[in-house]
């Protein structure tokens, strides 16, 4: 599911938040210094989140094309061991016979 369930209350809160932002944006257009600072901060936050999402999508798409042949596995002693992606078959247990 792309979007989680939301209620009428969530919609009203989002609408009120957008209304407050656009009032502040209107004050920024009229030259209020505090409103300019708040507007730049909010727009910078939105742009930063969009850039992070874009970089994640580029990385996810790139990883589908490249693929990995070896996966690192951390050992119990703190070392790193590389293993192949092939599934290992369990060895027969001789203790049952």
N, C-alpha and C positions, 0 to 999 in steps of 0.2 A: 504494500500500500504506500503510495507516494506521500500522501498527506494524512496525518493522524486525524482522528475524529475531533471535531470542534463544536462548540455550542454557540448559542446566540450571544451569551455573555462574552465569549472570546471575540466574536465579531464586533460587538459594541466597544470593547476595550481597544481593539485595533483601529476602529474608526475614530474613536476619541483621540488616540495617540497620533494618528495621521493629521487630525484637525489641529491639534496643538502644534505639531511640527510645522504645518503650513502657516499658522499664525506667526510663529517665530520666523519663518522664512519671509513672510511679508514684512515683518519689522526689519529684517536684514536688508531687504530691498530698499526700504526707506532710510537706511543708513544708521541704524542703532548698532553700536559696536558690540554689545553683549550678544545680540541676535546673530551677528555675523560669525562670532566665535562659535556659538552653539551650532549654527548651520554647517559651518566647515567641519566641526567635529563629527556631527552625525553623518554627513556625506562621506567623510574620510573613513568612518567605521564601515559604512555600507560598501564602499569601494574595496576596502581591505578584505571583507568577507567574500565579495565576488571574485577577487584575485585568488584567494585561497581555494575557493571552489573550482575555479578554472584550472589552477595548477594540479589539483587533485584529479580532475577529469583527464587532463593531459597525461599524468602519471599512470592512471588506471588504463587508459587506452594504450600507452606505450608498453606497459607490462604485459598486455594481452598479446602483442606482436612479438616481443622478445622472448618471453618464457625463461624459466630457470631450469638448468639441468642438475644443479646441486643445491640442496637446502642446508643451511647451517643448523646444527643442533647443539645446544649447550649441555655439557656433561655435568655430572654431579660434583666433579672436582673443580668446576669453574672454567674448563677449557671449552673450545669450540671444535666440533667434529663435523665434517661435511659428509652427507649421505646422498645417495642417488634417490630419485623420485620413485623408483620401482618399488612396489609393495613387497615386503619381505614375507616369506612363507614361514609359518611356525615350524620349528623342529619337533619331531615326535618325541614325546616324553617317555623315557625308558623306565621311570619309576613305577608306572602302573602295571608292568608285566611281572 
